[in-house]
Amino acid sequence: MIKQIIKYLILLLILILIIKAFVLDAFRIPTGSMKNTLEEGDFILVNKTAYDISTPHRIPFLDKKIDKIEIYSIGKPELNDVIAFDIPAEFYNPASENYSTLIKRIIGLPGDTIEIKNKVVFINGKKLRNPSYLHFNFDDSISKNSNEKLFPYDKKWTIDNYGPVIIPKKGMTITLNPKDIALWQNAINIDFGKKAVSVEGTVINLNGSPAKEYTFDKDYYFVLGDNRENSIDSRYFGYIPADWIIGKAFVVYWSQKPVQLDGISDYINSIRFGRILQSIN
């Protein structure tokens, strides 16, 4: 009897590992950067097969990041998708072993030109028409001294008036010059998997060799948090490559207010029952 129980437990553990590695992943929302779509204390599920079937991006439960390999393509991320993705702790160092997982909304696709004017997003010169179910939060304030830290760090942009920037697209060729290199260097470094860009006067070097143009190897995306005034997103760290995307967030499976709990009544009162099993749009 005991041997059978142990056998079933091992099989269950293997099944959980397979599901977590290839199909679904779970994340807790630690901040209000996606308010009002996601609240601090929400627990969400992410569909890892929404865009492709691939090898795992991390070793399950060990939190060790590994390069994933696409096995089969299912589709491309779309405008307004809420995605989970990995990003290096150092934005400009794609070789960093320290990564964080973020949840943001895609507002720019490969090849798009993005600009924000007075908090309004424009894509390719046209005002972004948001679905009626989206209710963005503009109430929270973010320290305005962070403006000088906005990507690409050499422009006098703000979080409310930003751009324009062109999102790199696979196969897109650009001319390299010192004036615009800051707009492209993080994506080029990501393509190479290391810090490959250096500038010596008027000369741009890639991997130590002078270069006058570059053709991108990957598709990139531009993401924002729904809490536009208090979100660290592409306005700060730039473009997200397709292979950093873990999957598409689709449901809140549990939600609990991040408050101090002193007893069972506090625990019950902290549960947001109305958010449990709420779909993510």
C-alpha positions as CSV (number, residue, x, y, z in Angstrom):
1,M,0.0,0.0,0.0
2,I,2.7,2.4,1.0
3,K,4.7,1.5,-2.1
4,Q,1.7,2.3,-4.3
5,I,1.2,5.7,-2.6
6,I,4.8,6.5,-3.1
7,K,4.6,5.4,-6.8
8,Y,1.5,7.6,-7.4
9,L,3.2,10.6,-5.7
10,I,6.3,10.2,-7.9
11,L,4.1,10.0,-11.0
12,L,2.1,13.1,-9.9
13,L,5.4,15.0,-9.2
14,I,6.6,14.1,-12.7
15,L,3.3,15.2,-14.2
16,I,3.5,18.5,-12.4
17,L,7.1,19.1,-13.5
18,I,6.1,18.4,-17.2
19,I,3.2,20.8,-17.0
20,K,5.2,23.5,-15.3
21,A,8.1,23.1,-17.8
22,F,6.1,23.0,-21.0
23,V,2.5,24.1,-20.5
24,L,1.6,26.3,-17.6
25,D,3.4,28.5,-15.1
26,A,2.1,30.3,-12.0
27,F,3.2,33.8,-10.8
28,R,2.3,36.1,-8.0
29,I,1.8,39.8,-8.8
30,P,4.0,41.7,-6.3
31,T,3.3,45.3,-7.3
32,G,0.5,47.5,-8.7
33,S,2.2,48.1,-12.0
34,M,-0.7,46.4,-13.9
35,K,-3.5,48.0,-11.9
36,N,-6.5,47.9,-12.7
37,T,-6.1,44.7,-14.7
38,L,-4.0,42.9,-12.1
39,E,-3.9,43.8,-8.4
40,E,-1.0,43.3,-6.0
41,G,-1.6,39.9,-4.4
42,D,-3.1,38.3,-7.5
43,F,-1.9,34.8,-8.4
44,I,-2.1,34.1,-12.1
45,L,-1.6,31.3,-14.6
46,V,0.4,31.8,-17.8
47,N,-0.1,29.7,-20.9
48,K,3.4,28.8,-22.1
49,T,2.0,27.2,-25.3
50,A,0.2,30.4,-26.4
51,Y,2.8,31.3,-29.0
52,D,5.0,28.2,-29.4
53,I,6.0,24.8,-28.0
54,S,9.5,25.0,-26.8
55,T,12.0,23.6,-24.4
56,P,11.8,25.1,-20.8
57,H,13.2,28.6,-20.2
58,R,14.0,27.6,-16.6
59,I,14.8,24.4,-14.8
60,P,11.6,23.8,-12.8
61,F,11.8,24.7,-9.1
62,L,15.6,25.4,-9.3
63,D,15.0,28.9,-10.8
64,K,18.0,28.4,-13.1
65,K,17.5,30.1,-16.5
66,I,18.4,28.2,-19.7
67,D,18.1,29.2,-23.3
68,K,14.9,27.8,-24.7
69,I,14.6,26.3,-28.2
70,E,11.4,26.6,-30.2
71,I,10.0,23.2,-31.2
72,Y,6.9,24.3,-33.0
73,S,5.4,27.8,-33.7
74,I,1.8,28.3,-32.9
75,G,1.4,32.0,-33.5
76,K,2.8,35.5,-32.7
77,P,2.1,37.7,-29.7
78,E,-0.6,40.2,-30.5
79,L,-1.4,43.8,-29.6
80,N,-2.8,44.1,-26.0
81,D,-1.7,40.6,-25.0
82,V,-0.7,40.5,-21.3
83,I,2.6,38.5,-21.2
84,A,5.1,37.1,-18.8
85,F,8.7,37.5,-19.8
86,D,12.2,37.3,-18.3
87,I,14.5,40.3,-18.2
88,P,18.1,40.6,-16.9
89,A,18.6,42.4,-13.6
90,E,21.0,44.6,-15.6
91,F,18.9,45.8,-18.6
92,Y,21.9,46.3,-20.8
93,N,23.6,43.0,-20.0
94,P,21.8,40.1,-21.8
95,A,24.5,37.7,-20.5
96,S,23.5,38.4,-16.9
97,E,22.6,35.3,-15.0
98,N,20.2,37.2,-12.7
99,Y,16.8,37.6,-14.2
100,S,13.4,38.8,-13.0
101,T,10.0,37.8,-14.4
102,L,7.6,40.7,-15.3
103,I,4.0,40.9,-16.4
104,K,3.2,43.7,-18.9
105,R,0.9,44.5,-21.8
106,I,2.1,44.5,-25.4
107,I,1.4,47.9,-27.0
108,G,4.0,47.7,-29.9
109,L,4.7,44.9,-32.4
110,P,7.9,44.3,-34.4
111,G,8.5,47.2,-36.9
112,D,6.0,49.6,-35.2
113,T,6.8,53.2,-34.4
114,I,5.7,54.0,-30.8
115,E,5.1,57.5,-29.4
116,I,3.4,58.7,-26.3
117,K,1.9,62.3,-26.3
118,N,0.3,63.6,-23.2
119,K,-0.2,60.0,-21.9
120,V,-1.8,58.9,-25.2
121,V,-0.1,56.1,-27.1
122,F,0.3,56.4,-30.9
123,I,1.3,53.5,-33.1
124,N,2.6,54.4,-36.6
125,G,1.2,57.9,-36.2
126,K,-2.3,56.7,-35.3
127,K,-3.9,56.9,-31.8
128,L,-4.0,53.5,-30.2
129,R,-7.7,52.4,-29.8
130,N,-7.9,50.4,-26.6
131,P,-10.6,47.7,-26.2
132,S,-13.6,48.8,-24.1
133,Y,-12.7,46.4,-21.3
134,L,-9.4,48.1,-20.5
135,H,-9.4,50.6,-17.7
136,F,-6.0,52.1,-17.3
137,N,-4.8,53.6,-14.0
138,F,-3.3,57.1,-14.1
139,D,-3.8,58.0,-10.5
140,D,-0.6,56.6,-9.0
141,S,2.4,58.9,-9.1
142,I,6.0,57.9,-9.9
143,S,9.0,59.9,-9.0
144,K,9.7,62.4,-11.8
145,N,13.4,62.2,-11.1
146,S,13.4,58.9,-12.9
147,N,12.8,60.7,-16.2
148,E,16.5,60.9,-16.9
149,K,16.7,57.1,-16.6
150,L,14.2,56.5,-19.4
151,F,15.4,54.4,-22.4
152,P,17.5,55.2,-24.3
153,Y,18.9,57.5,-21.6
154,D,20.1,60.3,-24.0
155,K,16.7,61.9,-24.8
156,K,14.7,64.5,-22.9
157,W,11.6,62.4,-22.7
158,T,9.2,61.8,-19.9
159,I,6.9,58.9,-19.0
160,D,3.9,60.9,-20.4
161,N,5.7,62.3,-23.5
162,Y,7.9,59.6,-24.9
163,G,9.5,58.7,-28.3
164,P,9.1,58.2,-31.1
165,V,11.0,54.8,-31.2
166,I,11.0,52.1,-33.9
167,I,10.7,48.6,-32.6
168,P,13.3,46.3,-34.2
169,K,12.0,43.5,-36.5
170,K,13.7,40.4,-37.7
171,G,15.4,41.1,-41.0
172,M,15.2,44.9,-40.5
173,T,18.5,46.7,-41.5
174,I,19.5,49.9,-39.8
175,T,22.4,52.4,-40.4
176,L,24.7,52.7,-37.4
177,N,25.8,56.1,-36.3
178,P,26.7,57.7,-32.9
179,K,23.6,59.9,-32.9
180,D,21.1,57.0,-32.9
181,I,23.1,54.1,-31.5
182,A,21.5,54.4,-28.1
183,L,18.2,53.5,-29.6
184,W,19.5,50.2,-31.0
185,Q,22.3,49.0,-28.8
186,N,20.3,47.1,-26.2
187,A,18.5,45.1,-29.0
188,I,21.9,44.5,-30.8
189,N,23.4,43.3,-27.6
190,I,20.5,40.9,-27.1
191,D,20.9,39.6,-30.6
192,F,24.6,38.8,-29.8
193,G,23.8,37.6,-26.3
194,K,26.4,39.9,-24.8
195,K,27.6,43.5,-24.7
196,A,28.8,43.7,-28.4
197,V,28.3,47.4,-29.1
198,S,31.0,50.0,-28.4
199,V,31.5,53.5,-29.7
200,E,34.9,55.1,-30.5
201,G,34.3,58.6,-31.6
202,T,32.3,58.4,-34.8
203,V,33.0,54.6,-35.3
204,I,30.5,52.0,-34.1
205,N,32.1,48.6,-33.3
206,L,30.2,45.3,-33.2
207,N,32.2,42.6,-31.5
208,G,35.3,44.8,-31.9
209,S,34.9,45.3,-35.6
210,P,33.7,48.6,-37.2
211,A,30.2,48.4,-38.7
212,K,28.1,50.8,-40.7
213,E,24.8,48.9,-40.6
214,Y,23.2,46.0,-38.8
215,T,20.4,43.5,-39.6
216,F,18.4,42.3,-36.6
217,D,18.1,38.5,-35.9
218,K,15.1,38.7,-33.7
219,D,11.6,40.2,-33.4
220,Y,11.1,42.6,-30.5
221,Y,8.1,44.0,-28.6
222,F,7.3,47.2,-26.7
223,V,5.4,46.7,-23.4
224,L,3.7,49.0,-20.9
225,G,2.1,48.4,-17.5
226,D,-1.6,49.3,-17.3
227,N,-0.7,51.5,-14.3
228,R,1.0,53.9,-16.7
229,E,2.2,56.4,-14.0
230,N,3.8,53.8,-11.8
231,S,5.2,51.0,-14.0
232,I,8.8,50.0,-14.9
233,D,8.4,48.9,-18.5
234,S,9.8,49.4,-22.0
235,R,10.0,53.2,-21.4
236,Y,12.9,52.2,-19.0
237,F,14.4,49.0,-20.3
238,G,13.6,49.1,-24.0
239,Y,12.5,46.3,-26.3
240,I,11.7,42.7,-25.4
241,P,12.9,40.0,-27.7
242,A,10.4,37.2,-28.7
243,D,12.5,34.5,-27.0
244,W,12.3,36.2,-23.6
245,I,8.5,35.8,-23.6
246,I,7.4,33.0,-21.3
247,G,3.8,33.0,-22.4
248,K,0.4,34.7,-22.2
249,A,-1.3,35.4,-18.9
250,F,-4.9,34.2,-19.0
251,V,-6.5,33.8,-15.5
252,V,-6.3,34.9,-11.9
253,Y,-6.6,31.6,-9.9
254,W,-6.3,33.2,-6.4
255,S,-6.2,36.7,-5.0
256,Q,-5.4,38.0,-1.6
257,K,-4.8,41.5,-0.2
258,P,-1.2,42.0,0.9
259,V,-2.0,42.8,4.5
260,Q,-0.8,41.6,7.8
261,L,-2.7,38.6,9.1
262,D,-3.3,38.2,12.8
263,G,-5.9,35.4,12.7
264,I,-8.3,33.3,10.7
265,S,-10.8,36.1,10.3
266,D,-8.1,38.4,8.9
267,Y,-7.1,35.7,6.5
268,I,-10.7,35.2,5.2
269,N,-11.2,39.0,4.9
270,S,-8.0,39.3,2.9
271,I,-9.2,37.0,0.2
272,R,-10.6,38.7,-2.9
273,F,-13.3,36.1,-3.8
274,G,-14.6,38.2,-6.7
275,R,-11.2,38.0,-8.5
276,I,-10.8,34.2,-8.3
277,L,-11.0,32.6,-11.7
278,Q,-11.2,36.1,-13.4
279,S,-9.9,36.0,-16.9
280,I,-7.1,38.4,-17.9
281,N,-7.7,40.6,-20.9
